[in-house]
Amino acid sequence: MTSLVLADDEYCDQGAGSPAVLMSHGTLMDWTMFRSQIDALSPHYRVIAYNLRAATRSGYDSPYTLETLSEDCLRIADQFEIDTFVLVGMSMGGYMALDFALRFPQRLRGLVLIDSMAAAYSDDKKLRYAEAFGPLNIDGPLPRAFAEWCAPICFGPRTIEEQPELVRSWVERWTLRPARSVYGEYRSWIDKSDLSDDLAQIDVPTLIIHGEDDAGLPLEEFGLPMAKGIRQSTMVVIPGAGHTSNCERPAEVNIALLDFLKGLPS
C-alpha cells in the first residue's frame, strides 16, 4: 500500500492550544468543508483538517479500506507530532473515526461523529449504490449527472431552497474530481463492518452531531443508535440540516463543538 503524501494545499494546520483537533471529511468532499469550523476553533485550539486519499492527487490510484484511512490518520498525527487529540469525522470520515477509536483508543482525548453511522450498509443500499457508483470506474472527470444526483443526498431540502449557491458550488467542484477517485472512495466503505455492538468499547467523551433532515443517513436509523451505544456520548441534532450539517448550518455546529471541547477533562 502506497503511503499517503499530502501536498501543501491538501491540508490545513491552523491555531494552537490543547487538545489538538483532527478533522476528516466525507465522500466527495475535502478538508475545506471544515473551513467554518477551523475558523471558529483555531483561536483556541490547534486544528488540522486534511484530505483523505480520494481527494489527493497521488493517493487514490490503489485500492484501500477504512482501516487504511485509520492508519493514514495515525501517521498524520505522528507527522504533526500530536500525541493525543480529538478526532472529528464526517460521514465516511466518521466511519474511519470509529475504526480509529476502537483500534487506537490511547491516542484520543475525544471523538466527534458528524452525520455518520456505526451500522453496515443494507443489501438494498448496496445495490442502489452499486448502480450509481459502479460506472465511475473510468478515466476522466466525474459525470455531471452523478454530481447532481448526489446533491439531494448530501444537502437537506431547506438548504437546497435557501442556499442554492452553496449546493451549486459543491456540485461544480465534484465535476472536477477524477471519476475513479470517487469510485475508490465508495469501494472503501460500501462493505464496512457493522460496529454497532462495539460502540460500548468506546470510552472517550463523544459528541454526535446529526442533521435533522439527513437523507443519506437518517437520524432515527443511524444517529440516535450511536448515541445510545456510546456511554459517554452527547447528541446534538441540527434543525433544518441534511447530510452535511457542518456546511449547511455552521454556526450551530460550531457552538456544539466549542461547548464539547471546553467540557473535556484537562
C-alpha positions as CSV (number, residue, x, y, z in Angstrom):
1,M,0.0,0.0,0.0
2,T,1.4,3.4,-1.0
3,S,1.9,5.8,1.9
4,L,-0.3,8.9,1.8
5,V,1.7,12.1,1.0
6,L,-0.2,15.3,1.3
7,A,0.6,18.3,-0.9
8,D,0.6,21.7,0.7
9,D,-2.9,22.5,-0.4
10,E,-4.3,19.2,0.8
11,Y,-4.4,20.0,4.4
12,C,-4.7,22.9,6.8
13,D,-2.8,23.4,10.1
14,Q,-4.1,26.4,12.0
15,G,-4.1,27.7,15.5
16,A,-2.6,26.5,18.8
17,G,-3.8,25.1,22.1
18,S,-4.8,21.8,23.6
19,P,-6.4,19.5,22.8
20,A,-5.4,19.4,19.1
21,V,-8.3,18.6,16.8
22,L,-8.0,16.5,13.6
23,M,-10.8,16.7,11.1
24,S,-11.7,14.0,8.5
25,H,-14.2,14.7,5.7
26,G,-16.9,12.7,3.9
27,T,-17.2,11.2,0.4
28,L,-16.9,13.8,-2.4
29,M,-15.7,16.4,0.0
30,D,-12.3,17.7,1.0
31,W,-10.8,19.5,4.0
32,T,-12.3,22.8,3.0
33,M,-15.7,21.6,4.1
34,F,-14.5,22.4,7.6
35,R,-13.4,25.9,6.8
36,S,-16.0,27.5,9.2
37,Q,-15.2,25.1,12.0
38,I,-11.4,25.8,11.6
39,D,-12.0,29.5,11.8
40,A,-14.2,29.0,14.9
41,L,-11.9,26.6,16.8
42,S,-8.4,27.8,15.8
43,P,-8.4,30.8,18.1
44,H,-8.5,28.3,21.0
45,Y,-7.2,25.0,19.6
46,R,-4.7,23.6,17.1
47,V,-6.9,22.4,14.2
48,I,-5.7,20.1,11.4
49,A,-8.0,19.2,8.6
50,Y,-6.7,17.0,5.8
51,N,-7.7,15.4,2.6
52,L,-8.4,11.7,2.6
53,R,-6.9,9.6,-0.2
54,A,-9.7,10.2,-2.7
55,A,-9.2,14.0,-2.5
56,T,-5.5,13.9,-3.1
57,R,-3.6,14.0,-6.4
58,S,-1.5,11.0,-5.5
59,G,-3.3,8.7,-3.1
60,Y,-6.3,7.3,-4.8
61,D,-4.9,5.0,-7.5
62,S,-4.6,1.9,-5.4
63,P,-7.5,0.2,-3.6
64,Y,-7.7,1.0,0.1
65,T,-10.1,0.4,3.0
66,L,-11.3,2.3,6.1
67,E,-8.6,0.6,8.0
68,T,-6.1,2.1,5.6
69,L,-7.6,5.5,6.3
70,S,-7.3,5.0,10.0
71,E,-3.6,4.2,9.6
72,D,-3.2,7.3,7.4
73,C,-4.8,9.3,10.3
74,L,-2.3,7.8,12.8
75,R,0.6,8.6,10.6
76,I,-0.6,12.2,10.1
77,A,-0.9,12.7,13.8
78,D,2.6,11.4,14.2
79,Q,4.0,13.6,11.5
80,F,2.5,16.6,13.1
81,E,3.8,15.4,16.5
82,I,0.4,15.2,18.1
83,D,0.3,12.6,20.8
84,T,-3.4,12.8,21.8
85,F,-6.2,14.6,20.1
86,V,-9.9,15.0,19.4
87,L,-10.9,13.2,16.1
88,V,-13.7,14.7,14.1
89,G,-15.2,12.6,11.4
90,M,-18.0,13.5,9.0
91,S,-19.9,10.7,7.2
92,M,-17.2,8.3,5.9
93,G,-14.7,10.3,7.9
94,G,-16.8,9.2,10.9
95,Y,-16.7,5.5,9.7
96,M,-12.9,5.9,9.8
97,A,-13.0,7.7,13.2
98,L,-15.0,4.8,14.8
99,D,-12.5,2.3,13.5
100,F,-9.7,4.5,14.8
101,A,-11.3,4.9,18.2
102,L,-11.5,1.1,18.5
103,R,-8.0,0.4,17.3
104,F,-6.0,3.3,18.7
105,P,-8.0,4.4,21.8
106,Q,-4.9,5.6,23.6
107,R,-4.5,8.4,21.1
108,L,-7.9,10.0,21.6
109,R,-9.0,12.8,24.0
110,G,-12.4,12.9,22.4
111,L,-14.4,11.8,19.4
112,V,-16.9,13.8,17.2
113,L,-19.1,12.0,14.7
114,I,-21.0,14.2,12.2
115,D,-23.7,12.7,10.1
116,S,-22.2,9.3,10.3
117,M,-23.2,5.7,11.4
118,A,-21.8,2.6,13.0
119,A,-24.1,0.1,11.1
120,A,-23.2,-1.8,8.0
121,Y,-25.0,-1.0,4.7
122,S,-28.1,-3.0,3.9
123,D,-28.3,-5.2,0.8
124,D,-30.8,-2.8,-0.7
125,K,-28.5,0.2,-0.1
126,K,-25.5,-1.7,-1.5
127,L,-27.5,-2.5,-4.7
128,R,-28.6,1.2,-5.1
129,Y,-25.0,2.5,-4.6
130,A,-23.6,-0.2,-6.9
131,E,-25.8,1.1,-9.7
132,A,-24.8,4.7,-9.0
133,F,-21.1,4.4,-8.2
134,G,-20.2,1.3,-10.3
135,P,-20.0,3.2,-13.6
136,L,-17.4,5.6,-12.1
137,N,-14.5,3.2,-12.6
138,I,-13.5,5.1,-15.7
139,D,-10.9,7.7,-16.8
140,G,-12.0,11.3,-16.9
141,P,-13.9,13.6,-14.6
142,L,-17.0,12.8,-12.6
143,P,-20.1,12.9,-14.7
144,R,-22.3,15.9,-14.1
145,A,-25.4,13.7,-13.9
146,F,-23.8,11.8,-11.0
147,A,-22.9,15.0,-9.2
148,E,-26.4,16.4,-9.5
149,W,-27.8,13.0,-8.3
150,C,-25.7,13.4,-5.1
151,A,-26.9,16.9,-4.3
152,P,-30.2,15.9,-2.5
153,I,-28.4,13.1,-0.7
154,C,-25.7,15.5,0.6
155,F,-27.9,18.6,1.3
156,G,-31.2,18.9,3.0
157,P,-34.3,20.3,1.2
158,R,-34.2,23.5,3.2
159,T,-30.6,24.1,2.3
160,I,-31.3,23.4,-1.4
161,E,-34.1,26.0,-1.3
162,E,-32.4,28.6,0.9
163,Q,-28.7,28.2,0.0
164,P,-28.6,27.2,-3.7
165,E,-25.2,28.8,-4.3
166,L,-23.7,26.5,-1.6
167,V,-25.1,23.5,-3.3
168,R,-24.2,24.6,-6.7
169,S,-20.6,25.4,-5.7
170,W,-20.1,21.8,-4.4
171,V,-21.7,20.2,-7.4
172,E,-19.4,22.2,-9.7
173,R,-16.4,21.1,-7.7
174,W,-17.5,17.5,-7.8
175,T,-17.5,17.6,-11.6
176,L,-13.8,18.4,-11.5
177,R,-12.9,15.3,-9.5
178,P,-11.5,12.2,-11.3
179,A,-14.3,9.7,-11.5
180,R,-12.1,6.9,-10.4
181,S,-11.2,8.7,-7.2
182,V,-14.8,8.7,-6.2
183,Y,-15.2,5.0,-7.2
184,G,-12.3,4.1,-4.9
185,E,-13.8,6.2,-2.1
186,Y,-17.1,4.2,-2.5
187,R,-15.3,0.9,-2.5
188,S,-13.5,1.7,0.7
189,W,-16.8,1.9,2.7
190,I,-19.6,0.1,0.9
191,D,-18.7,-3.3,2.7
192,K,-17.9,-1.7,6.0
193,S,-18.3,-3.8,9.1
194,D,-21.2,-3.3,11.5
195,L,-19.7,-1.7,14.6
196,S,-22.9,-1.3,16.5
197,D,-22.1,-3.9,19.1
198,D,-18.6,-2.5,19.5
199,L,-19.7,1.0,20.5
200,A,-19.7,0.1,24.2
201,Q,-16.0,-0.3,24.0
202,I,-15.5,3.4,23.2
203,D,-14.5,5.1,26.4
204,V,-13.8,8.7,25.5
205,P,-16.2,11.7,25.5
206,T,-18.1,11.6,22.2
207,L,-20.1,14.3,20.5
208,I,-22.6,13.1,17.9
209,I,-23.9,15.8,15.6
210,H,-26.6,14.9,13.1
211,G,-28.7,16.8,10.6
212,E,-32.4,16.6,11.3
213,D,-33.2,16.1,7.6
214,D,-30.2,13.9,6.7
215,A,-31.5,11.8,3.7
216,G,-28.2,9.9,3.3
217,L,-28.0,8.6,6.8
218,P,-31.3,9.3,8.5
219,L,-31.1,10.5,12.1
220,E,-33.5,7.9,13.6
221,E,-31.9,5.0,11.8
222,F,-28.2,5.9,12.3
223,G,-27.5,8.9,14.5
224,L,-29.7,8.0,17.5
225,P,-28.5,4.4,17.8
226,M,-24.9,5.6,18.0
227,A,-25.8,8.0,20.9
228,K,-27.4,5.1,22.7
229,G,-24.4,2.8,22.1
230,I,-21.6,5.0,23.3
231,R,-21.6,5.5,27.0
232,Q,-20.0,9.0,27.2
233,S,-22.0,10.5,24.3
234,T,-23.8,13.8,23.8
235,M,-26.2,14.1,21.0
236,V,-26.9,17.4,19.1
237,V,-29.5,17.5,16.4
238,I,-29.1,20.3,13.9
239,P,-32.6,21.6,12.7
240,G,-33.0,22.1,9.0
241,A,-29.7,20.4,8.1
242,G,-29.2,17.5,5.8
243,H,-26.2,15.2,5.5
244,T,-23.6,18.0,5.5
245,S,-24.8,19.7,8.7
246,N,-21.5,21.5,9.4
247,C,-21.6,23.1,5.9
248,E,-25.3,23.8,5.9
249,R,-25.7,25.1,9.5
250,P,-22.1,26.0,10.5
251,A,-23.0,28.4,13.4
252,E,-25.0,25.7,15.2
253,V,-22.3,23.1,14.7
254,N,-19.5,25.4,15.8
255,I,-21.3,26.2,19.1
256,A,-21.8,22.4,19.7
257,L,-18.1,21.8,19.0
258,L,-16.8,24.6,21.2
259,D,-19.1,23.6,24.1
260,F,-17.9,20.0,23.8
261,L,-14.2,20.9,23.7
262,K,-14.5,23.3,26.6
263,G,-16.0,20.5,28.7
264,L,-13.3,17.9,28.1
265,P,-11.2,16.9,31.1
266,S,-7.8,18.7,31.1
